[in-house]
């Protein structure tokens, strides 16, 4: 379903994960997150985020057979969400899919997902960017597991109010990740937590050709 929080649309869905899928997906994330990584310390103190692997394969999990069924599941929800946002589907490119491995006490700091000229020069005023709207970059998160007390997701709407999401294994959340700051609180369990992220970027944010998959290719 798609809900509205302070005027912002956020998608919340449930993926019916099998035990075999969850185990293989977690094993895949552990493996991909073990590769050489430059991790961005500005937004993450400790969790390993395969997006920052030295090898770009860390953000191309969409090429792996294990995630084929999940991508088929999420495709119509992406299409529905884009329609709700008033975005034409052929403007949206899935540019990255990555894994996040949280060990105990690890968390992600408050941040957003920038792209295009904004990413190249974040000191520019927003009015000077190629960026056109609040829906320039979208994030989709799938929780592969969720141990008790392992940290919730907080999304901050433009009025400065934080909304807490206590997502469980199999839960999927979709939100505008450029315009909305987001973070997690620490993993206070004694178990590891695993999440898979997707980034969708609109063609209008950059003059460069976006590399990835169209929504129709999922």
C-alpha positions in Angstrom: 0.0 0.0 0.0 1.0 3.6 -0.4 0.5 5.9 2.5 0.9 9.7 3.0 3.1 11.1 5.7 2.9 14.9 6.0 2.1 15.1 2.3 4.8 12.7 1.2 3.9 9.3 -0.3 5.7 6.3 1.1 5.1 2.7 -0.2 4.9 -0.2 2.2 4.7 -3.7 0.8 5.3 -7.3 2.0 7.4 -9.8 0.0 6.6 -13.4 0.8 10.1 -14.7 1.4 10.8 -18.4 1.6 13.2 -19.7 4.1 15.5 -20.8 1.3 15.4 -17.4 -0.4 16.2 -15.6 2.9 19.1 -17.9 3.7 20.6 -17.6 0.2 20.1 -13.9 0.0 21.7 -13.3 3.4 24.6 -15.5 2.3 24.9 -13.5 -0.9 24.9 -10.2 1.1 27.6 -11.5 3.5 29.8 -12.5 0.6 29.3 -9.3 -1.5 29.9 -7.1 1.6 33.2 -9.0 2.3 34.8 -7.6 -0.8 37.2 -4.6 -0.8 35.1 -1.5 0.1 35.8 2.2 0.4 32.7 2.7 2.6 31.4 6.2 2.9 32.2 7.3 6.5 30.2 10.5 6.1 26.9 8.6 6.2 27.9 5.3 7.9 30.1 4.7 10.9 30.2 0.9 10.7 27.8 -1.1 8.6 29.3 -2.6 5.4 27.5 -1.3 2.4 28.3 -3.1 -0.8 27.4 0.0 -2.9 30.9 1.3 -2.0 32.8 -1.9 -3.1 35.8 -1.1 -5.2 34.3 -3.5 -7.8 31.0 -2.1 -9.2 29.4 -5.6 -8.8 28.6 -4.5 -5.3 25.8 -2.3 -6.6 24.6 -4.7 -9.3 22.8 -7.3 -7.3 20.0 -7.0 -9.8 22.1 -9.2 -12.1 22.1 -12.1 -9.6 19.6 -15.0 -10.2 18.7 -15.1 -6.5 16.9 -11.7 -6.7 15.0 -12.4 -10.0 11.8 -13.3 -8.2 12.0 -10.3 -5.9 12.5 -7.9 -8.8 9.4 -9.5 -10.5 7.5 -8.9 -7.3 8.6 -5.3 -6.8 8.1 -4.3 -10.5 4.3 -3.6 -10.4 4.7 -1.8 -7.0 7.3 0.5 -8.5 5.0 1.2 -11.5 2.1 1.9 -9.1 4.4 4.2 -7.0 5.7 6.1 -10.0 2.1 6.6 -11.1 1.2 8.0 -7.7 4.1 10.4 -7.9 3.1 11.5 -11.4 6.4 10.2 -12.9 6.4 8.7 -16.4 7.8 5.2 -16.1 10.3 5.5 -18.9 12.0 8.4 -17.0 13.0 6.0 -14.2 16.2 3.9 -14.3 17.2 1.3 -11.6 20.8 2.3 -11.3 21.9 0.3 -8.3 21.0 -2.6 -6.0 23.3 -3.4 -3.0 23.5 -5.2 0.3 23.9 -3.8 3.8 25.4 -5.9 6.6 24.7 -4.5 10.1 26.6 -6.1 13.0 25.7 -5.4 16.6 25.9 -1.7 17.6 26.1 -0.6 14.0 23.8 2.0 12.4 23.5 4.4 9.5 23.7 8.2 10.2 21.2 10.7 8.9 21.7 11.2 5.1 20.0 11.4 1.8 20.8 10.0 -1.7 22.1 12.6 -4.1 22.8 12.2 -7.8 23.9 14.2 -10.9 25.2 17.7 -10.5 24.1 17.8 -6.8 26.4 14.8 -6.1 29.3 16.4 -8.0 29.0 19.7 -6.2 26.8 19.5 -3.1 27.7 23.1 -2.1 25.7 24.5 -4.9 22.3 25.9 -4.0 19.5 23.6 -5.0 18.2 26.1 -7.6 21.4 25.8 -9.5 21.2 22.0 -9.8 19.9 20.0 -12.8 17.6 18.4 -10.2 14.0 19.1 -11.1 11.8 17.8 -8.2 11.5 16.0 -4.9 11.2 12.7 -6.7 14.6 12.7 -8.5 16.0 9.7 -6.6 13.9 6.9 -5.0 15.0 4.2 -2.5 13.6 0.7 -2.0 14.6 -1.3 1.0 14.0 -5.0 1.5 14.6 -6.4 5.0 16.0 -10.0 4.8 15.8 -10.4 8.5 15.0 -8.2 11.5 16.2 -9.4 14.9 14.5 -7.9 17.9 16.1 -4.5 18.9 18.2 -4.4 15.8 17.4 -0.9 14.9 14.5 0.8 13.1 14.4 3.1 10.1 13.6 6.8 10.6 12.5 9.0 7.6 12.3 12.8 8.0 9.6 14.6 6.1 10.2 18.1 4.8 8.6 19.7 7.9 11.3 18.2 10.0 9.2 15.4 11.6 10.8 12.0 11.9 8.6 9.0 11.3 9.8 5.6 12.7 9.3 2.4 10.7 9.6 -0.9 12.6 10.0 -3.1 9.5 10.1 -6.9 9.8 11.6 -9.6 7.6 10.1 -9.5 4.2 8.9 -5.9 4.5 9.7 -3.5 1.7 9.6 0.3 1.9 9.8 2.8 -1.0 10.4 6.5 -0.6 12.0 9.6 -2.2 15.5 9.4 -0.9 16.9 12.6 -2.3 14.3 14.9 -0.6 13.9 12.9 2.6 16.7 12.5 5.1 16.8 9.1 6.7 18.8 7.1 9.2 18.7 4.0 11.5 19.2 3.6 15.2 21.8 1.2 16.5 21.5 -2.6 16.2 21.2 -3.4 19.9 20.7 -7.1 19.4 23.4 -9.7 19.4 22.6 -10.8 15.9 23.5 -9.4 12.4 20.8 -7.6 10.3 20.7 -7.7 6.5 19.0 -5.3 4.1 19.0 -5.0 0.3 18.6 -1.5 -1.2 17.6 -0.3 -4.6 18.2 3.1 -6.1 16.0 4.5 -8.9 17.2 7.7 -10.6 15.2 9.9 -13.0 16.8 10.6 -16.3 16.3 14.3 -15.9 18.8 14.7 -13.0 21.9 14.3 -15.2 23.1 14.8 -18.8 25.0 11.5 -18.5 23.6 8.2 -19.6 22.3 6.3 -16.6 23.6 2.7 -16.4 21.2 0.1 -15.1 17.8 -1.4 -15.9 14.6 0.2 -17.0 11.5 -0.7 -15.0 10.2 -2.7 -17.9 13.4 -4.9 -17.9 12.8 -6.1 -14.3 
